[in-house]
Amino acid sequence: MGNNIWGKRIKAYRKLKGYTQVGFAKEVGLSVSILGELERGNRVPTLELLQKIAKTLDVSLDELDPHQES
Protein backbone atom coordinates (compact mmCIF):
# COMPACT_ATOMS: atom_id res chain seq x y z
CA MET A 1 0.00 0.00 0.00
CA GLY A 2 1.26 3.49 -0.78
CA ASN A 3 3.03 5.24 2.07
CA ASN A 4 1.59 8.59 1.06
CA ILE A 5 -1.60 7.67 2.92
CA TRP A 6 0.08 8.56 6.23
CA GLY A 7 1.09 11.88 4.74
CA LYS A 8 -2.43 12.67 3.59
CA ARG A 9 -3.79 11.95 7.07
CA ILE A 10 -1.09 13.99 8.79
CA LYS A 11 -1.67 16.91 6.44
CA ALA A 12 -5.46 16.74 6.84
CA TYR A 13 -5.25 16.74 10.64
CA ARG A 14 -2.59 19.46 10.62
CA LYS A 15 -4.86 21.72 8.58
CA LEU A 16 -7.88 20.77 10.67
CA LYS A 17 -6.05 21.85 13.81
CA GLY A 18 -5.02 25.13 12.18
CA TYR A 19 -1.29 24.52 11.90
CA THR A 20 0.80 25.87 9.08
CA GLN A 21 3.48 23.53 7.80
CA VAL A 22 6.15 25.78 9.33
CA GLY A 23 4.39 26.06 12.68
CA PHE A 24 3.68 22.36 12.89
CA ALA A 25 7.21 21.36 11.92
CA LYS A 26 8.49 23.58 14.74
CA GLU A 27 6.03 22.05 17.26
CA VAL A 28 7.05 18.51 16.38
CA GLY A 29 10.75 19.31 16.10
CA LEU A 30 11.11 18.55 12.39
CA SER A 31 12.48 20.60 9.57
CA VAL A 32 9.88 21.91 7.16
CA SER A 33 11.49 19.92 4.36
CA ILE A 34 11.13 16.64 6.28
CA LEU A 35 7.51 17.42 7.14
CA GLY A 36 6.91 18.18 3.47
CA GLU A 37 8.43 14.83 2.49
CA LEU A 38 6.21 13.07 5.02
CA GLU A 39 3.09 14.81 3.76
CA ARG A 40 3.94 14.03 0.14
CA GLY A 41 4.58 10.40 1.01
CA ASN A 42 8.27 10.50 0.09
CA ARG A 43 9.29 9.59 3.63
CA VAL A 44 7.79 6.96 5.93
CA PRO A 45 7.29 8.18 9.51
CA THR A 46 8.71 6.12 12.36
CA LEU A 47 6.39 4.99 15.14
CA GLU A 48 8.11 7.41 17.51
CA LEU A 49 7.49 10.29 15.11
CA LEU A 50 3.87 9.23 14.57
CA GLN A 51 3.32 9.23 18.33
CA LYS A 52 4.80 12.72 18.58
CA ILE A 53 2.64 13.95 15.68
CA ALA A 54 -0.50 12.41 17.17
CA LYS A 55 0.24 13.97 20.57
CA THR A 56 0.88 17.39 19.03
CA LEU A 57 -2.34 17.18 17.01
CA ASP A 58 -4.22 15.86 20.05
CA VAL A 59 -5.48 12.81 18.17
CA SER A 60 -4.96 9.11 18.82
CA LEU A 61 -2.65 6.99 16.69
CA ASP A 62 -5.75 5.10 15.58
CA GLU A 63 -7.26 8.31 14.21
CA LEU A 64 -4.04 9.01 12.33
CA ASP A 65 -3.77 5.43 11.06
CA PRO A 66 -4.83 5.30 7.39
CA HIS A 67 -5.73 1.63 7.78
CA GLN A 68 -8.52 2.39 10.24
CA GLU A 69 -11.84 2.85 8.51
CA SER A 70 -14.51 4.53 10.58
C-alpha positions in Angstrom: 0.0 0.0 0.0 1.3 3.5 -0.8 3.0 5.2 2.1 1.6 8.6 1.1 -1.6 7.7 2.9 0.1 8.6 6.2 1.1 11.9 4.7 -2.4 12.7 3.6 -3.8 12.0 7.1 -1.1 14.0 8.8 -1.7 16.9 6.4 -5.5 16.7 6.8 -5.2 16.7 10.6 -2.6 19.5 10.6 -4.9 21.7 8.6 -7.9 20.8 10.7 -6.1 21.9 13.8 -5.0 25.1 12.2 -1.3 24.5 11.9 0.8 25.9 9.1 3.5 23.5 7.8 6.1 25.8 9.3 4.4 26.1 12.7 3.7 22.4 12.9 7.2 21.4 11.9 8.5 23.6 14.7 6.0 22.0 17.3 7.0 18.5 16.4 10.7 19.3 16.1 11.1 18.6 12.4 12.5 20.6 9.6 9.9 21.9 7.2 11.5 19.9 4.4 11.1 16.6 6.3 7.5 17.4 7.1 6.9 18.2 3.5 8.4 14.8 2.5 6.2 13.1 5.0 3.1 14.8 3.8 3.9 14.0 0.1 4.6 10.4 1.0 8.3 10.5 0.1 9.3 9.6 3.6 7.8 7.0 5.9 7.3 8.2 9.5 8.7 6.1 12.4 6.4 5.0 15.1 8.1 7.4 17.5 7.5 10.3 15.1 3.9 9.2 14.6 3.3 9.2 18.3 4.8 12.7 18.6 2.6 14.0 15.7 -0.5 12.4 17.2 0.2 14.0 20.6 0.9 17.4 19.0 -2.3 17.2 17.0 -4.2 15.9 20.1 -5.5 12.8 18.2 -5.0 9.1 18.8 -2.7 7.0 16.7 -5.8 5.1 15.6 -7.3 8.3 14.2 -4.0 9.0 12.3 -3.8 5.4 11.1 -4.8 5.3 7.4 -5.7 1.6 7.8 -8.5 2.4 10.2 -11.8 2.8 8.5 -14.5 4.5 10.6 
